[in-house]
């Protein structure tokens, strides 16, 4: 919904000569405008809402929080961090996900997927919500994908979830069911004002305010994980035939001058003397670019690389590994 709509009514009654007619404004939208705007909002936000599937059990819903592939859902949706997790997008893609962070006390979790063209939802200011304000939920209740429900904010309350932690919740009469957990509570502008978490008392739904989610994210430690190929590299100029035949033209590649002993024992996909040309179709002409592309591939077991071997360009699937960096 791109904006809020106002209905203006003019009421004329008995009035003294020269008295202006009484004009009143209502914040309620005209029915047709409300319906059209709601359809527009749903179509806009739907690609940013995913279905979270857990191997061996049910799943829930997630919100693309950042276009780099970070997704927010409930901790109870991914209670088994060892289970395989996949997210399903509206465009038909299914992406493997892994748990980056999980906080059972707040019932929040962050997942990470690798994919292109991921659209993040705009985040609203939950502290400005008012009782009686329209809110909306999109999720996958009982396996029904991308179902939209609507309601109003019923109350705003604080709850002590641990001896040292009190948090706020949004209660509304938006209809939720199993499968909605982890999905967004949206305001009338299509902004995330909460993460749906549970049903309370049979008729009220509970959501974690977006400002609580933002505070939680700001307090998370920076990742100390690094994706590596287990190789030593040296930047070299490419042969003229490779340099001139590439589009766009590239001048340099990365020569493998060393391979870790444990990698030699496990894999034979790379050899000393190979020259790395690109990773997943993106040129790797220096070490910084290679590190960046590997970081973006976190969560995958292998990447596709074009390499120059014996004067011939070949494509190989190269196994990656993730290591913990020293603090």
C-alpha positions as CSV (number, residue, x, y, z in Angstrom):
1,X,0.0,0.0,0.0
2,X,1.8,3.1,-1.2
3,X,0.0,5.5,1.1
4,X,-2.9,6.1,3.4
5,X,-6.2,7.2,2.0
6,X,-8.6,9.8,3.5
7,X,-12.3,10.1,2.9
8,X,-13.7,13.6,3.0
9,X,-17.4,14.1,3.9
10,X,-19.3,17.4,3.8
11,X,-22.4,17.6,6.0
12,X,-24.8,20.4,5.5
13,X,-27.6,21.1,8.1
14,X,-29.5,24.0,9.4
15,X,-27.1,26.9,9.7
16,X,-27.2,30.7,10.2
17,X,-27.0,32.9,7.1
18,X,-23.4,33.3,6.1
19,X,-22.3,30.3,8.2
20,X,-19.9,28.0,6.3
21,X,-21.0,24.4,5.8
22,X,-19.6,22.0,8.3
23,X,-16.8,19.9,6.8
24,X,-15.5,16.8,8.6
25,X,-12.7,14.5,7.6
26,X,-12.5,10.8,8.4
27,X,-9.2,8.7,8.3
28,X,-11.2,5.7,7.0
29,X,-10.5,4.9,3.4
30,X,-13.2,4.5,0.7
31,X,-13.9,0.8,0.3
32,X,-12.7,0.7,-3.3
33,X,-9.5,2.6,-2.6
34,X,-8.8,0.4,0.4
35,X,-9.2,-2.8,-1.6
36,X,-7.1,-1.6,-4.5
37,X,-4.3,-0.4,-2.2
38,X,-4.3,-3.7,-0.3
39,X,-3.9,-5.7,-3.5
40,X,-1.1,-3.4,-4.5
41,X,0.6,-3.8,-1.1
42,X,0.3,-7.5,-1.2
43,X,1.8,-7.8,-4.7
44,X,4.7,-5.5,-3.7
45,X,5.7,-7.3,-0.5
46,X,5.0,-10.9,-1.5
47,X,8.5,-11.5,-3.1
48,X,10.2,-10.6,0.1
49,X,8.4,-13.2,2.2
50,X,9.6,-16.8,2.1
51,X,8.4,-20.2,3.2
52,X,10.8,-21.9,5.5
53,X,10.9,-25.7,5.1
54,X,12.5,-28.0,7.7
55,X,13.6,-31.5,6.8
56,X,11.4,-34.1,8.6
57,X,8.9,-31.6,10.1
58,X,6.8,-28.6,9.4
59,X,8.1,-25.1,8.8
60,X,7.1,-21.5,8.9
61,X,7.6,-18.2,7.3
62,X,10.5,-15.8,7.0
63,X,11.2,-12.2,6.0
64,X,14.0,-11.2,3.7
65,X,15.6,-8.6,6.0
66,X,18.6,-7.8,3.8
67,X,19.2,-8.3,0.1
68,X,22.5,-10.1,0.9
69,X,20.4,-13.1,1.9
70,X,19.8,-12.6,5.6
71,X,16.3,-13.8,6.6
72,X,14.5,-13.3,9.9
73,X,12.2,-15.9,11.3
74,X,11.2,-17.4,14.8
75,X,13.7,-19.4,16.8
76,X,11.1,-22.1,17.3
77,X,10.7,-22.5,13.5
78,X,14.4,-23.7,13.3
79,X,14.6,-25.4,16.7
80,X,16.8,-28.2,15.2
81,X,19.8,-26.3,13.8
82,X,21.2,-29.5,12.4
83,X,18.2,-30.2,10.2
84,X,18.4,-29.2,6.5
85,X,16.6,-25.9,6.0
86,X,15.3,-24.7,2.6
87,X,13.5,-21.5,1.8
88,X,11.0,-21.2,-1.1
89,X,10.6,-17.9,-3.0
90,X,7.7,-16.7,-5.0
91,X,9.6,-17.0,-8.2
92,X,9.9,-20.7,-7.8
93,X,13.4,-20.9,-6.5
94,X,14.3,-23.1,-3.5
95,X,17.5,-22.1,-1.7
96,X,19.4,-23.9,1.0
97,X,19.7,-21.9,4.2
98,X,21.7,-22.2,7.4
99,X,21.2,-20.6,10.9
100,X,23.5,-17.7,11.6
101,X,22.0,-16.7,14.9
102,X,19.3,-18.0,17.2
103,X,17.8,-16.6,20.4
104,X,15.1,-18.8,22.0
105,X,14.4,-16.2,24.7
106,X,13.3,-13.6,22.1
107,X,12.1,-16.4,19.7
108,X,14.2,-14.8,16.9
109,X,16.5,-16.4,14.4
110,X,18.6,-15.2,11.5
111,X,19.0,-17.5,8.4
112,X,21.4,-17.0,5.5
113,X,20.8,-18.0,1.9
114,X,22.8,-17.3,-1.2
115,X,20.9,-16.0,-4.2
116,X,20.6,-13.1,-6.6
117,X,17.8,-10.5,-6.9
118,X,16.6,-10.9,-3.3
119,X,14.3,-8.0,-2.3
120,X,14.2,-6.9,1.4
121,X,11.1,-5.6,3.0
122,X,11.2,-2.0,4.4
123,X,11.2,-1.9,8.2
124,X,8.7,0.3,9.9
125,X,8.8,2.0,13.3
126,X,6.9,-0.3,15.7
127,X,7.1,2.3,18.5
128,X,4.6,4.4,16.6
129,X,1.9,1.8,16.4
130,X,-1.4,2.7,17.9
131,X,-4.2,0.5,19.3
132,X,-6.9,0.3,16.6
133,X,-4.4,0.6,13.7
134,X,-4.8,-1.8,10.8
135,X,-2.1,-4.5,10.5
136,X,-1.7,-7.4,8.1
137,X,0.1,-10.8,8.1
138,X,1.3,-12.9,5.2
139,X,2.4,-16.4,5.8
140,X,1.8,-20.1,5.0
141,X,-0.9,-21.3,7.5
142,X,-1.4,-25.1,7.3
143,X,0.8,-25.1,4.2
144,X,-1.3,-22.7,2.2
145,X,1.3,-20.4,0.6
146,X,1.3,-16.6,0.9
147,X,-2.0,-16.2,2.6
148,X,-3.0,-12.7,3.6
149,X,-5.0,-11.9,6.8
150,X,-5.9,-8.6,8.3
151,X,-6.8,-7.2,11.7
152,X,-6.2,-4.3,14.2
153,X,-3.7,-3.7,16.9
154,X,-5.4,-4.8,20.2
155,X,-2.8,-4.0,22.8
156,X,0.9,-3.2,23.3
157,X,2.5,-4.9,26.3
158,X,5.7,-5.8,28.0
159,X,6.5,-9.3,29.1
160,X,9.4,-10.6,31.2
161,X,10.9,-13.6,29.3
162,X,13.9,-14.1,31.6
163,X,15.3,-12.8,34.9
164,X,17.4,-10.3,33.0
165,X,15.2,-9.6,30.0
166,X,11.9,-7.9,29.5
167,X,10.6,-7.4,26.0
168,X,7.5,-5.9,24.3
169,X,4.9,-7.6,22.2
170,X,2.2,-6.5,19.8
171,X,-1.2,-8.2,20.2
172,X,-3.7,-8.1,17.3
173,X,-6.7,-10.0,16.1
174,X,-4.9,-10.9,12.8
175,X,-5.7,-14.5,12.0
176,X,-2.6,-16.8,12.4
177,X,-2.2,-20.5,12.3
178,X,0.7,-23.0,12.2
179,X,2.9,-22.0,9.3
180,X,2.6,-18.2,10.0
181,X,5.3,-18.2,12.6
182,X,8.3,-16.0,11.6
183,X,6.3,-14.1,9.0
184,X,5.8,-10.3,9.0
185,X,3.3,-8.2,10.7
186,X,2.8,-5.3,8.3
187,X,1.4,-1.8,8.7
188,X,-0.8,-0.1,6.1
189,X,2.2,1.0,4.1
190,X,3.6,-2.5,3.7
191,X,6.4,-2.0,6.2
192,X,7.4,-4.6,8.7
193,X,6.4,-3.6,12.2
194,X,6.6,-7.1,13.8
195,X,7.5,-10.7,13.4
196,X,4.5,-13.0,14.1
197,X,5.3,-15.5,16.8
198,X,2.3,-17.1,18.4
199,X,-1.4,-17.3,19.1
200,X,-2.5,-16.1,22.5
201,X,-5.8,-17.1,24.2
202,X,-7.2,-18.5,20.9
203,X,-8.2,-15.2,19.4
204,X,-5.2,-12.8,19.7
205,X,-2.0,-13.0,17.8
206,X,1.4,-12.0,19.2
207,X,4.2,-10.4,17.2
208,X,7.7,-9.3,18.2
209,X,8.0,-5.6,17.4
210,X,10.4,-4.6,14.6
211,X,12.4,-2.3,16.9
212,X,13.1,-5.2,19.2
213,X,14.4,-7.2,16.1
214,X,16.6,-4.3,15.1
215,X,18.0,-4.0,18.6
216,X,18.7,-7.7,18.7
217,X,20.5,-7.6,15.3
218,X,22.6,-4.6,16.3
219,X,23.9,-6.6,19.3
220,X,24.9,-9.7,17.4
221,X,28.7,-10.4,17.2
222,X,30.3,-10.0,13.8
223,X,30.8,-13.2,12.0
224,X,34.2,-14.8,12.5
225,X,33.7,-17.4,9.8
226,X,35.7,-17.4,6.6
227,X,35.1,-19.3,3.4
228,X,38.3,-20.5,1.8
229,X,39.6,-22.8,-1.0
230,X,42.7,-23.8,1.0
231,X,45.1,-22.5,-1.6
232,X,47.9,-20.0,-2.1
233,X,47.6,-17.7,-5.0
234,X,49.6,-15.1,-7.0
235,X,48.3,-12.6,-9.4
236,X,49.6,-13.1,-13.0
237,X,49.0,-11.7,-16.4
238,X,46.9,-13.9,-18.7
239,X,48.1,-15.2,-22.1
240,X,47.1,-12.9,-25.0
241,X,44.7,-15.4,-26.5
242,X,42.8,-15.6,-23.1
243,X,43.1,-11.9,-22.4
244,X,41.7,-10.9,-25.8
245,X,39.1,-13.6,-26.1
246,X,37.3,-12.8,-22.8
247,X,34.3,-10.5,-22.5
248,X,34.7,-8.2,-20.8
249,X,38.4,-8.3,-21.5
250,X,40.4,-9.2,-18.4
251,X,44.2,-8.7,-17.9
252,X,45.0,-10.9,-14.9
253,X,44.1,-14.1,-13.2
254,X,45.1,-16.0,-10.0
255,X,47.9,-18.6,-10.3
256,X,47.7,-21.4,-7.7
257,X,51.2,-21.7,-6.2
258,X,50.3,-23.8,-3.2
259,X,47.6,-26.2,-1.9
260,X,46.9,-27.1,1.8
261,X,48.0,-30.7,2.6
262,X,44.5,-31.6,3.9
263,X,42.9,-30.4,0.7
264,X,45.3,-32.4,-1.5
265,X,44.3,-35.5,0.4
266,X,40.5,-34.9,0.0
267,X,40.0,-33.2,-3.3
268,X,41.6,-33.2,-6.8
269,X,39.6,-30.4,-8.3
270,X,42.4,-27.9,-8.2
271,X,46.1,-28.3,-9.1
272,X,49.2,-26.2,-8.6
273,X,49.7,-24.3,-11.8
274,X,46.0,-23.7,-12.5
275,X,45.0,-20.1,-13.1
276,X,41.7,-19.1,-11.7
277,X,39.7,-17.0,-14.1
278,X,36.2,-16.6,-12.6
279,X,33.9,-17.8,-9.8
280,X,30.2,-18.3,-10.6
281,X,30.8,-16.3,-13.8
282,X,32.4,-13.3,-12.0
283,X,36.0,-12.5,-12.8
284,X,38.6,-13.1,-10.0
285,X,41.5,-10.8,-11.1
286,X,42.8,-10.2,-7.5
287,X,42.8,-11.8,-4.1
288,X,40.3,-9.2,-2.6
289,X,37.7,-10.1,-5.3
290,X,38.2,-13.8,-4.6
291,X,37.7,-13.3,-0.9
292,X,34.5,-11.2,-1.5
293,X,33.0,-13.8,-3.8
294,X,33.8,-16.7,-1.5
295,X,32.2,-14.8,1.5
296,X,29.1,-14.4,-0.6
297,X,29.0,-18.2,-1.2
298,X,28.9,-19.0,2.5
299,X,26.6,-21.9,3.1
300,X,27.4,-23.7,-0.1
301,X,29.5,-26.8,-0.4
302,X,31.1,-25.9,-3.8
303,X,31.4,-23.1,-6.3
304,X,31.7,-23.2,-10.1
305,X,35.0,-21.9,-11.4
306,X,36.6,-21.4,-14.9
307,X,40.3,-22.2,-14.7
308,X,43.1,-22.2,-17.2
309,X,44.8,-25.5,-17.1
310,X,47.4,-26.5,-19.7
311,X,46.4,-23.7,-22.0
312,X,42.8,-24.8,-22.0
313,X,39.9,-23.2,-20.2
314,X,37.9,-25.8,-18.2
315,X,35.0,-25.5,-15.8
316,X,35.2,-27.3,-12.4
317,X,33.1,-27.5,-9.3
318,X,35.5,-26.5,-6.5
319,X,34.8,-27.6,-2.9
320,X,34.9,-24.8,-0.3
321,X,35.4,-25.0,3.4
322,X,34.5,-22.7,6.2
323,X,36.9,-22.0,9.0
324,X,36.8,-20.0,12.2
325,X,39.0,-17.0,12.3
326,X,40.9,-16.1,15.4
327,X,39.2,-13.4,17.5
